[in-house]
Structures are given as C-alpha cells and as structure tokens.
Amino acid sequence: MHETIRVDRKATGRDSCRVAVSGELDLVTAGEVREALQRAVGENRVVVIDLGGLTFCDCTGLSALLTTARTAHAGDAELRLCAVPHFLARILRLSGTRGAFTIEERHDQA
C-alpha cells in the first residue's frame, strides 16, 4: 500500500517559510513535492524544509530536493533542511549530494 505525501507550508517571517514534508517521497509523489518546494523558493528568501515526517525517499524524491536546491541557489535564496531522517542523511552522504544543502541539526530553528 502506498502512503500519501503531505506538504504543509507555513510563513515564518516576511520573506521566509517552513515547508513540512511527510510521508513517502517517491516516483508517485515527487512531482507534487517539487512543485510546492519550487513555489516556496520562488516566493521566499529563506525556506526551511522540515523532513521530520518523511518515511521514505527514492531517487526521484532526491531529485526533487536537488532541483529545489539548484533553484534556490540560482535565485539567491537560502534553503535549509531540518529534521533529516537517518535514512535520507545516509542517501545524501552516499550519493555525494549532502553538500548541496545546508542541514540544520536542530528541528526548532526557523
């Protein structure tokens, strides 16, 4: 059974927001997540992606995150990941893509 994805965006300041992504980030859900994250980066100077509720991520999910990182960098926006699950931290490390992100160690930062 396929778990759905949930993407919740909350303003945290005038030009900043937190986007909480929970569920399975995979081939089926990556497009929806990519669109939501691209919108957030396009409309804010600082975007924090809260991944504390993420239960799975495949290569298309990683691609959605990397696309968002490239868009943020090109638009001079700050993108941070927080509450990165152990399995995703391992994927980032093994794929050599960890450096594409600023990763917050604490979950409560905005």
Backbone bond lengths (Angstrom), bond angles and torsions (degrees), N, CA, C in turn:
res aa  C-N    CA-C-N  psi(-1)  N-CA   C-N-CA  omega(-1)  CA-C   N-CA-C  phi
1 M - - - 1.455 - - 1.529 108.45 -
2 H 1.304 115.32 136.00 1.452 121.53 -176.37 1.535 110.03 -92.56
3 E 1.307 114.75 126.49 1.457 120.42 177.68 1.527 108.79 -80.14
4 T 1.307 116.82 143.22 1.457 120.22 178.33 1.520 110.56 -80.24
5 I 1.308 114.80 166.94 1.457 121.39 177.92 1.527 107.86 -105.49
6 R 1.286 115.43 149.59 1.460 120.42 176.06 1.524 107.20 -130.71
7 V 1.320 116.35 131.43 1.459 122.52 179.24 1.525 107.46 -127.70
8 D 1.320 116.11 114.17 1.462 121.83 -179.39 1.525 109.04 -118.58
9 R 1.328 115.96 126.53 1.463 121.58 -179.44 1.519 109.47 -111.84
10 K 1.332 114.79 133.32 1.466 120.49 -179.24 1.524 108.57 -135.41
11 A 1.318 116.31 128.65 1.467 120.59 176.26 1.530 108.74 -66.05
12 T 1.327 115.69 138.24 1.463 120.73 178.18 1.528 111.17 -120.67
13 G 1.304 116.54 2.06 1.458 123.24 179.86 1.513 108.86 177.84
14 R 1.323 115.86 -173.64 1.467 119.52 -176.84 1.528 112.44 -62.82
15 D 1.300 117.31 -42.31 1.462 122.31 -178.73 1.521 112.00 -125.47
16 S 1.329 116.74 33.65 1.463 119.18 -178.75 1.520 110.58 -141.87
17 C 1.321 114.47 154.80 1.464 119.13 177.54 1.522 109.74 -153.13
18 R 1.314 113.95 164.76 1.458 123.02 174.53 1.525 106.06 -119.93
19 V 1.331 115.36 129.78 1.456 121.19 178.05 1.525 107.25 -114.74
20 A 1.310 116.57 114.99 1.461 121.62 178.80 1.525 108.80 -94.14
21 V 1.315 115.02 124.43 1.463 121.39 179.27 1.525 107.21 -114.40
22 S 1.330 116.50 124.08 1.459 120.02 179.90 1.518 110.13 -136.80
23 G 1.315 114.99 147.31 1.455 121.43 -177.60 1.509 110.26 109.55
24 E 1.338 116.08 -152.03 1.455 122.27 -176.94 1.522 110.58 -101.59
25 L 1.323 116.40 120.75 1.459 122.86 178.19 1.527 106.83 -99.81
26 D 1.341 115.39 100.60 1.460 120.40 -173.25 1.523 110.41 -146.08
27 L 1.312 116.20 -167.89 1.460 122.32 -178.12 1.523 112.36 -52.65
28 V 1.297 117.34 -38.35 1.460 121.84 -176.82 1.532 112.07 -74.58
29 T 1.320 117.45 -35.30 1.467 120.90 -172.04 1.529 114.49 -107.43
30 A 1.324 118.64 -10.57 1.470 121.53 -174.13 1.524 113.02 -60.63
31 G 1.326 118.11 -37.32 1.468 120.72 179.94 1.518 112.13 -61.04
32 E 1.311 116.45 -45.24 1.466 121.70 179.14 1.525 110.75 -62.75
33 V 1.313 116.29 -44.20 1.464 120.90 179.89 1.526 110.22 -66.19
34 R 1.336 116.76 -45.08 1.466 121.22 179.41 1.534 110.42 -56.63
35 E 1.310 117.46 -47.30 1.466 121.47 -179.86 1.525 111.36 -60.70
36 A 1.314 117.15 -45.11 1.465 121.01 -179.22 1.529 111.05 -64.43
37 L 1.333 117.05 -41.89 1.464 120.59 -179.33 1.527 111.23 -70.38
38 Q 1.322 117.42 -39.25 1.462 120.67 178.11 1.532 110.50 -62.74
39 R 1.310 116.91 -40.90 1.464 121.98 177.13 1.525 110.29 -62.12
40 A 1.320 116.17 -44.84 1.466 120.73 -179.34 1.533 110.76 -62.03
41 V 1.329 116.93 -45.09 1.472 121.12 -179.48 1.533 110.35 -67.35
42 G 1.316 117.26 -35.40 1.458 120.87 179.31 1.520 113.79 -69.31
43 E 1.315 116.69 -23.39 1.459 120.96 -174.86 1.522 114.38 -108.86
44 N 1.331 118.07 -1.35 1.467 121.54 -175.70 1.520 110.88 -137.74
45 R 1.317 116.15 154.80 1.467 121.88 176.25 1.532 111.17 -87.87
46 V 1.335 116.98 -27.07 1.459 122.35 178.84 1.530 108.54 -131.58
47 V 1.323 115.10 125.34 1.460 120.54 178.41 1.525 108.12 -128.87
48 V 1.317 115.38 125.48 1.459 121.73 175.39 1.524 106.94 -108.74
49 I 1.320 116.07 124.13 1.460 121.12 177.58 1.525 107.48 -100.23
50 D 1.313 115.55 113.74 1.462 122.97 -179.78 1.530 108.06 -90.48
51 L 1.319 115.82 112.70 1.462 121.14 -176.70 1.527 112.80 -105.68
52 G 1.310 116.76 16.81 1.462 121.39 -177.55 1.511 114.59 -59.66
53 G 1.322 118.31 -26.11 1.460 121.60 -179.64 1.516 113.92 -98.90
54 L 1.329 116.84 5.93 1.462 120.74 -179.57 1.528 109.43 -72.73
55 T 1.331 116.17 130.49 1.462 120.09 -178.75 1.527 112.81 -109.20
56 F 1.346 117.11 -15.09 1.456 121.38 -178.77 1.512 108.69 -161.76
57 C 1.343 116.58 148.30 1.460 121.24 174.82 1.521 108.30 -149.77
58 D 1.334 116.51 125.30 1.461 119.94 175.89 1.531 109.10 -105.66
59 C 1.333 116.84 -169.70 1.465 119.99 -175.30 1.524 112.52 -65.89
60 T 1.330 118.78 -30.18 1.464 119.02 177.51 1.530 110.66 -73.02
61 G 1.310 116.80 -31.45 1.463 120.31 174.03 1.511 110.95 -67.07
62 L 1.329 116.64 -43.99 1.462 120.87 176.20 1.523 110.11 -60.68
63 S 1.313 117.15 -40.93 1.466 121.42 177.88 1.530 111.35 -60.48
64 A 1.320 117.77 -40.04 1.467 121.26 177.80 1.526 110.73 -61.78
65 L 1.327 116.51 -41.97 1.466 120.49 178.66 1.529 110.83 -67.17
66 L 1.333 117.38 -42.13 1.462 121.17 -179.88 1.527 111.74 -66.48
67 T 1.327 117.45 -38.98 1.464 121.27 176.45 1.520 110.07 -60.67
68 T 1.307 116.35 -42.06 1.465 120.99 178.32 1.529 110.50 -64.30
69 A 1.315 117.28 -40.81 1.470 120.90 178.46 1.527 110.49 -62.30
70 R 1.326 117.71 -42.41 1.470 121.24 178.44 1.528 111.11 -64.51
71 T 1.310 116.96 -42.12 1.461 121.28 178.75 1.522 110.49 -63.52
72 A 1.321 116.43 -43.49 1.474 120.37 179.06 1.521 110.10 -61.72
73 H 1.317 116.84 -46.09 1.466 121.24 -178.89 1.531 110.57 -62.05
74 A 1.317 117.11 -44.19 1.468 121.40 -179.49 1.523 111.54 -65.09
75 G 1.334 117.18 -33.09 1.456 121.78 -179.20 1.510 113.26 -93.72
76 D 1.327 117.18 7.95 1.459 123.04 -179.93 1.527 112.69 58.54
77 A 1.322 115.46 34.99 1.467 121.11 175.48 1.526 107.91 -99.59
78 E 1.314 115.78 156.08 1.459 121.44 177.99 1.521 108.72 -97.99
79 L 1.317 115.76 125.56 1.456 121.90 179.35 1.516 108.34 -119.85
80 R 1.337 116.23 129.47 1.459 121.44 178.93 1.519 109.44 -130.81
81 L 1.299 115.13 146.07 1.460 121.29 172.78 1.518 107.58 -105.79
82 C 1.323 116.68 140.81 1.463 119.53 174.93 1.522 109.15 -134.65
83 A 1.303 115.47 160.43 1.472 123.37 179.75 1.523 110.84 52.20
84 V 1.329 115.89 44.58 1.467 121.41 -178.68 1.529 108.77 -71.07
85 P 1.342 117.07 121.18 1.464 119.67 179.06 1.531 110.69 -63.83
86 H 1.318 115.58 152.59 1.463 121.53 -178.52 1.532 111.97 -53.43
87 F 1.329 117.32 -43.67 1.467 119.68 -177.15 1.527 111.30 -63.40
88 L 1.331 118.00 -36.31 1.465 120.39 179.32 1.527 110.73 -75.21
89 A 1.318 117.45 -37.48 1.469 120.30 175.84 1.525 109.57 -58.72
90 R 1.316 116.27 -39.40 1.467 120.79 179.01 1.527 110.78 -66.99
91 I 1.320 117.62 -42.53 1.465 121.51 177.63 1.526 110.43 -60.86
92 L 1.327 116.94 -44.18 1.465 121.07 179.03 1.527 110.75 -61.33
93 R 1.320 115.83 -42.26 1.467 120.16 -179.80 1.525 111.29 -67.39
94 L 1.312 117.36 -48.68 1.458 121.33 -177.17 1.530 113.15 -67.52
95 S 1.314 116.97 -31.31 1.468 120.77 -179.38 1.528 112.17 -86.12
96 G 1.332 116.72 -6.48 1.461 120.19 -179.51 1.518 113.66 72.64
97 T 1.330 116.82 21.38 1.462 120.62 -176.79 1.530 113.59 -107.08
98 R 1.319 117.45 2.61 1.470 120.24 -178.93 1.524 111.66 -57.45
99 G 1.325 117.43 -36.53 1.457 122.18 -178.13 1.518 114.26 -66.00
100 A 1.321 118.11 -12.57 1.464 121.40 178.43 1.528 111.62 -75.01
101 F 1.327 116.54 -11.13 1.463 121.01 -173.95 1.522 112.26 -127.13
102 T 1.322 114.65 150.19 1.458 121.11 164.51 1.521 105.04 -93.11
103 I 1.318 116.53 123.82 1.460 120.31 -176.70 1.515 109.23 -112.83
104 E 1.324 115.42 121.23 1.464 121.65 177.44 1.523 108.41 -81.19
105 E 1.299 114.83 135.92 1.462 119.71 176.89 1.520 111.45 -79.99
106 R 1.323 116.44 -28.88 1.466 120.51 -178.06 1.498 110.22 -101.97
107 H 1.323 116.72 141.45 1.457 123.59 -177.27 1.526 113.44 -78.50
108 D 1.341 119.20 -24.17 1.453 121.44 -170.14 1.523 114.79 -93.37
109 Q 1.310 118.57 6.49 1.461 120.47 179.14 1.510 109.57 -81.39
110 A 1.340 116.19 148.27 1.469 120.31 179.24 1.445 109.44 -111.75
